[in-house]
Amino acid sequence: MEKHLREWRTTAVNKNQYETAIFVADKLLALTKDDNDAFWLAQAHFRTGNYSRAQTYLSRGQLIERNPQCRYLHAQCSIKLGKIEEALDTLGEQNPTHLISQPDNRHHKLRHVDVNVRSGRHKAALRSDRVPTSEEREREDSTSLKFEAGMCYLRGMCFAKQNAFDRAKECFKTAVQIDVQCFEAFDELMSNALMSPAEEWAFLESLDFDMINVEDNPSLSQEAAEFTKTLYITRLSKYGRPAEFTDAAETLSTHYNLSDNPDILLSKAELLFTNCQFRNALALTSYVLKTDKYNFAGIPIHVACLHELGEKNALFLLAHDLVDNHPQEPAAWLAVGTYYFSIHRIAEARRFFSKASVMNPHFGSAWIGFAHTFSAEGEHDQAISAYSTAARLFQGTHLPQLFLGMENLQLNNLSLAHEYLNTAYELCKDDPLLLNEMGVVFYQEENFPAAIEHFQRAIAIAEQNEADHDALLPTRNNLAHALRQSGHLEEALDVFDEVLRHGDKDVAVFSAKGLVLLQLGRSWDAIVTLHEALAIDPQATLATDLLNKAFAENESEPIANDEEEFADLDRKVKGRLAGQGKALDSMMLDSDI
């Protein structure tokens, strides 16, 4: 009879007929009094949203104390009911670090374990205070280890809801170290940027993928371990080791036929976006959304690409579709906020970014977008406050620190700008936008050699990443101004020419080029260039003044070439350099936050 009832129950669960499963499981539990049957019944109630009833069954007969599966499900119910303290009371606040498996600890290691503290009031001290790590793992069956890892994950979720992010991070790390297949914990670490790119790679190398066992077959187990590690590499920050990511993606695409897999394609799109290849990234995200229209993991990167490329109509249609069909998803309101941000309706954008962040307090894109709205209106104090919140929530990414530096640069707080940008640089040394902003600070401090070095590094990295030409124009323009100030006039002229060849016709760039030509004594060329500037904006005061000087010099009248003659230009140039870097901040809306 028990076998018949279990088959009936399993069939009902597989068909999503949970009322049938509950009806049968209730009779089966009455017959067997078995812990596993009690767990199945509670799980059926959990899947129907009856969390309190599930806890009622789990609380019978000390199931929570003796069965890790039941303790795990009981804590899950508490979290669903919003009872975070109750969940922590069930789980205990300490992680079972004695169960951690590492690649290089095949020999026995002794670790001090306070089991009573870890398990709270529910679990008796079943182990000695000092036990060999490897022996301890061997005593646990694989199912128990997986549920121990799952409880570390739930413990981390509880701490995250309490804004104790350092403790949450340690819980998530322990969960993956105990069971490398606990992807939920790994994804929390990566998607919420709880570690810097360097820390992510160090953590990946510390994981023991050899714990994966497939049918006790060493060959299959080794292949599964390598496959899992390769998959995890594609989830790491795209600011670190792009070559390793490319190799991993290629392996998954060719050896495992995952070239069209949405997760792999979205990872490639993130790398392209990071490298400022917005159109190529958009092509990949569009392909993914064509086959999986409501893939919410891909919505933030897709929205960011549309924004960078000025695709306002596409943003409008996407936002309407998402809100009409999935208003409960934060990504839908992110799309709405980004659309309003794109058409410069900042108040509406702020409202919808705020709504998305309230729906998911750990939604990095929404927090950054919310802060951008204050920056766009020049409300620097509120922007700094919002970016500071993002920096506290997402400690592993450099972007909030970068934006804080940019805001302080706008306020001419150069020492604070330096501090924030240096903090961002410690987290990520290969972001062209960050290097550009550091160059702007050095320019403002009149440390032109350092400014030139940073601008050149930013351009070199962007070119190596095959970034779009348009993304490089502000940095090239900044480099040209720094070269001019350093007296490298011929080099500055070449860079200004390159900016004008690849970019929009800008009166300020023509004016700066005219100034360089004047300094080189090429007055007639300066006259031609300044006429082009005035053709764009006849009211450009600076271009008019420079044109008068060029005419005078062309008539063989001596022109003073000292700093006072060009003080007005220099002030405007400095303001322009700071502004140009800031204009690029919206490209980071989706970022690794």
Buried (B, 14 or more C-beta within 10 A) or exposed (E): EEEEBBEBBBEBBEEEBBEBBBBBBBBBBEEBEEBEBBBBBBBBBBBBEBBEBBBEBBEEBEBBEBBBBBBBBBBBBBBBEEBBEBBBBBBBBBBBBBBBBEEEEEEEEEEEBEBBEBBBEBBEEEEEEEBBBEEBBEEBEEEBBBBBBBBBBBBBBBBBBEEBBEBBBBBBBBBBBBBBEBBBBBBBBBBBBBBBBBBBBEBBEBBBBBBBEEEEEEEEBBBBBBBBBBBBBBBBBBBBBBEBBEEBBEBBBEEEEBEEBBBBBBBBBBBBBBBBBBEBBBBBBBBBBEEEEBBBBBBBBBBBBBBBBEBBEBBBEBBBBBBEEBEEBBBBBBBBBBBBBBEEEBEBBBBBBBBBBEBBEBBBBBBBBBBBBBBBEEBBEBBBEBBBBBBEBBBBBBBBBBBBBBBBBBEEBBEBBBBBBEBBBEBBBBBBBBBBBBBBBBBBBEBBEBBBBBBBBBBEBBEEBEBBBBBBBBBBBBBBBBBBBBEBBEBBBBBBEBBBEEBEEBBBBBBBBBBBBBBBEBBEBBBEBBBBBBEBBEEBEBBBBBBEBBBEBBEEEEBEEEEEBBEEBBEBBBEBBBEBBBEBBBBBBBBBB
